[in-house]
Amino acid sequence: MTLKRDRVGTWTVAFALDIPDVEVAHPNPGTLVGVDRGVVVLAATSDGGLFGREVIDPDRRLGPDLLTDGERRRLRRLEQRKARQQRGSRNQACTRRQIAKLRRRQARRRGDLAHKISARLAAGYETVAVEQLDVAAMMAFARGTVEQPGTGVAQKRGLNPSIASKGWGMLHGQLAYKTVRAGGQHEGTDPAYTSQTCHVCSHIDPVSRENQARWVCVACRHRCHADVNAAINILVGAVPTRQQPCQGPAAGHAVAACQALQTSVGASTQEPAGPEHAHAA
């Protein structure tokens, strides 16, 4: 049993239960999917699924930071009030508590989002492939001075909050145990160049990724969603033994990628398909 108290002052009790190992058969044997984690869409799958905040907020009231417009304005006002108040005063302690309540609500939504996405993927696919990312190293603060400016300081300053707000590590950890519990398996792959490689012709060029969502290969002119392209590369990298020619719209790809490109049991597209979401031009 573990007791934990958050910054608001609420206590939480956690119990550890010893559950015997029971082998279960996955409801969708043979299905497999690659998952790419992003800063706009939390999880993009190799068959075109885009899972973001719409999973917990179908009405799209939440922003990318999982706060409503009103909550974001309130948080900004509270931060400004805290900066004006005397440090260590009772008034500042009250303001800090209000800020902590908003942050706790945001964190709970982040956890809820990760749980729901990981549950859908684990139940829908027998094999789930993800990148083996060192999230802590990726979020390491880049420092620079006037004499030694450093590299990527401005980019890191903008990227780190986006990674933290999405909960990449949380999603990876939940997928790891939920896939096993559902009778599936969790595969990892090297993340090198997965977002810069065209899954059709294997040409590597960062220029092919025109923006966060649009991928146009500079070599073969293949067009698709950039995160979906990366997810297909992740899947092929995780299950290389299944690579062989296949027929259909994905002819010439690995059979794993071919299966992933087709609509599979459990697939869920969270955004309407359009030119920028198409798998092929």
C-alpha positions in Angstrom: 0.0 0.0 0.0 1.3 3.4 -0.9 0.1 6.8 0.4 0.6 9.9 -1.8 -0.3 13.5 -1.3 -0.5 15.9 -4.2 0.2 19.7 -4.2 -3.5 20.4 -3.6 -3.4 18.4 -0.4 -5.5 15.4 -1.6 -4.4 12.0 -0.4 -4.4 8.9 -2.7 -4.1 5.3 -1.6 -2.6 2.8 -4.0 -2.9 -1.0 -3.5 -0.6 -3.6 -5.1 -2.4 -6.8 -6.0 -0.8 -10.1 -7.0 -2.7 -11.4 -10.0 -1.8 -14.9 -11.3 -0.6 -15.1 -14.9 -3.3 -16.4 -17.2 -2.7 -16.9 -20.9 -5.5 -15.3 -23.0 -6.0 -15.3 -26.7 -6.2 -11.9 -28.4 -9.6 -11.2 -29.9 -8.0 -10.1 -33.2 -5.1 -12.5 -33.9 -2.7 -11.6 -36.7 -3.5 -7.8 -36.5 -0.5 -5.5 -36.2 0.0 -1.8 -36.1 2.8 0.8 -35.9 2.3 3.8 -33.6 4.0 7.2 -34.0 3.8 9.6 -31.1 3.6 13.3 -32.1 3.3 16.8 -30.6 0.0 17.6 -32.4 -1.6 14.2 -32.6 -0.6 12.0 -29.7 -0.7 8.7 -31.6 -0.9 8.1 -35.3 -1.2 4.5 -36.5 0.1 2.9 -39.7 -3.4 2.3 -41.0 -4.3 5.9 -40.8 -5.7 6.3 -37.3 -5.2 9.7 -35.7 -5.7 9.7 -31.9 -5.7 13.1 -30.2 -7.7 15.0 -27.6 -10.9 14.2 -29.5 -10.8 10.8 -27.8 -11.8 12.4 -24.5 -13.4 15.5 -25.9 -15.5 14.8 -29.0 -16.8 18.4 -29.0 -13.2 19.8 -29.4 -13.5 22.1 -26.4 -10.0 21.3 -25.2 -6.9 22.8 -26.7 -3.7 21.0 -27.5 -2.7 21.5 -23.8 -5.9 19.8 -22.7 -7.3 23.0 -21.2 -10.4 24.9 -22.3 -10.0 28.6 -23.3 -11.5 29.6 -20.0 -9.2 27.5 -18.0 -6.2 28.8 -19.9 -7.2 32.4 -19.3 -7.8 31.6 -15.6 -4.4 29.9 -15.3 -2.7 32.9 -16.9 -4.4 35.3 -14.5 -3.4 33.2 -11.5 0.2 33.0 -12.6 0.3 36.8 -13.0 -1.4 37.2 -9.5 1.2 34.9 -7.9 4.0 36.9 -9.4 2.7 40.1 -7.8 2.1 38.6 -4.4 4.6 38.5 -1.5 6.6 35.4 -1.6 5.6 33.0 1.2 2.5 34.9 2.1 -0.9 33.3 2.9 -2.4 34.9 -0.2 0.3 33.5 -2.5 -0.2 30.0 -0.9 -3.9 30.3 -1.8 -3.1 31.2 -5.3 -0.6 28.4 -5.6 -3.3 26.0 -4.5 -5.7 27.2 -7.2 -3.0 26.8 -9.8 -2.3 23.3 -8.6 -6.0 22.4 -8.9 -5.9 23.4 -12.6 -2.7 21.6 -13.2 -4.1 18.5 -11.5 -7.1 18.6 -13.8 -4.8 18.9 -16.8 -2.7 16.0 -15.6 -5.8 13.8 -15.0 -7.0 14.5 -18.6 -3.6 13.6 -19.9 -3.7 10.3 -18.0 -7.3 9.6 -19.2 -6.3 10.2 -22.8 -3.3 7.9 -22.6 -5.4 5.2 -20.9 -8.2 5.3 -23.5 -5.8 5.4 -26.5 -3.7 2.5 -25.2 -6.8 0.5 -24.3 -8.1 0.8 -27.9 -4.8 -0.1 -29.5 -4.2 -3.1 -27.1 -7.7 -4.4 -27.8 -7.7 -3.8 -31.5 -4.2 -5.2 -32.5 -2.3 -8.2 -31.4 1.0 -6.6 -32.1 1.7 -2.9 -31.4 5.0 -1.5 -32.5 6.4 1.8 -31.1 9.6 3.7 -31.1 12.1 3.2 -28.3 12.4 6.9 -27.4 14.4 8.2 -24.5 11.8 10.9 -23.6 13.9 12.2 -20.6 16.9 12.8 -22.8 14.8 14.4 -25.5 13.4 16.9 -23.0 16.8 17.7 -21.5 17.1 21.5 -21.4 19.4 23.0 -24.1 21.4 25.9 -22.6 23.4 28.6 -24.3 25.2 31.9 -23.6 26.1 34.9 -25.6 29.6 33.7 -26.0 28.5 30.1 -26.6 25.0 30.2 -28.0 24.5 26.4 -28.1 22.3 24.7 -30.7 18.6 24.3 -30.9 17.9 26.3 -27.7 14.8 28.0 -29.1 13.5 24.9 -30.7 13.9 22.9 -27.4 12.1 25.7 -25.5 9.1 25.2 -27.7 9.2 21.5 -28.1 9.7 20.4 -24.5 6.3 21.7 -23.3 4.6 20.0 -26.2 6.1 16.6 -25.4 5.3 17.0 -21.7 1.7 17.9 -22.4 1.2 14.8 -24.6 2.5 12.2 -22.1 4.7 10.2 -24.5 6.2 8.1 -21.7 2.9 7.5 -20.1 1.4 6.2 -23.3 4.4 3.9 -23.9 4.2 2.4 -20.4 0.5 1.8 -20.6 0.8 0.1 -24.0 3.5 -2.2 -22.6 1.3 -3.8 -20.0 -2.1 -3.6 -21.7 -1.0 -5.4 -24.9 0.4 -8.3 -22.8 -2.8 -8.3 -20.6 -4.9 -8.5 -23.8 -2.9 -11.5 -25.1 -0.8 -9.4 -27.6 2.7 -8.2 -27.7 4.5 -4.9 -27.6 7.4 -4.4 -30.0 10.0 -1.7 -30.0 12.1 -0.3 -32.9 15.0 2.1 -33.4 13.6 5.6 -33.9 16.4 6.7 -36.2 15.1 8.3 -39.5 11.5 6.9 -39.1 10.1 10.4 -39.7 12.5 11.2 -42.6 12.2 8.0 -44.6 9.6 7.4 -47.3 7.9 4.1 -46.7 7.3 3.6 -50.4 10.8 4.2 -51.9 12.9 4.2 -48.7 14.5 7.6 -49.7 15.7 9.5 -46.6 15.4 13.3 -46.7 14.0 15.6 -43.9 12.8 18.0 -46.6 10.1 15.5 -47.5 8.3 16.5 -44.4 6.8 19.8 -45.4 5.2 20.5 -42.1 3.9 18.7 -39.0 1.2 16.8 -40.9 2.1 16.8 -44.6 4.6 14.4 -46.2 5.6 14.6 -49.9 8.6 12.5 -50.8 11.1 14.5 -52.8 12.2 11.3 -54.7 8.9 9.5 -55.7 6.4 12.3 -54.8 4.4 9.9 -52.6 2.0 11.9 -50.4 0.5 11.0 -47.1 0.2 12.2 -43.5 3.7 12.6 -42.1 2.9 10.8 -38.8 1.2 7.9 -40.6 4.3 7.6 -42.8 6.5 7.4 -39.7 4.1 4.8 -38.1 4.5 2.6 -41.2 8.3 2.8 -40.9 8.0 1.9 -37.2 5.9 -1.1 -38.0 8.2 -2.4 -40.7 11.3 -1.8 -38.5 9.7 -3.7 -35.6 8.7 -6.8 -37.6 11.3 -7.2 -40.3 10.9 -10.9 -40.5 7.4 -10.4 -42.0 8.7 -8.4 -45.0 7.8 -9.9 -48.3 6.1 -8.7 -51.5 2.3 -8.4 -51.3 -0.5 -7.5 -53.7 -2.9 -4.6 -53.6 -2.6 -0.9 -53.1 0.6 -1.5 -51.0 2.3 -3.8 -53.5 6.1 -3.8 -53.0 5.8 -3.0 -49.3 6.4 -5.3 -46.4 3.4 -7.5 -45.8 3.3 -5.8 -42.3 2.9 -2.4 -43.8 0.4 -3.7 -46.4 -1.8 -5.1 -43.6 -1.5 -1.9 -41.7 -2.5 0.2 -44.7 -5.8 -1.7 -44.9 -8.7 -1.1 -42.5 -8.1 -3.5 -39.6 -10.2 -4.5 -36.7 -10.0 -1.8 -34.0 -8.8 1.0 -36.3 -10.2 4.4 -35.4 -9.6 7.5 -37.4 -10.2 10.6 -35.3 -10.0 13.2 -38.0 -11.8 13.2 -41.4 -9.8 12.0 -44.3 -8.7 14.7 -46.7 -5.9 15.5 -49.1 -3.5 15.9 -46.2 -4.5 12.7 -44.6 -4.6 10.5 -47.7 -2.3 7.5 -47.8 -1.4 8.0 -51.5 -1.9 10.8 -54.0 
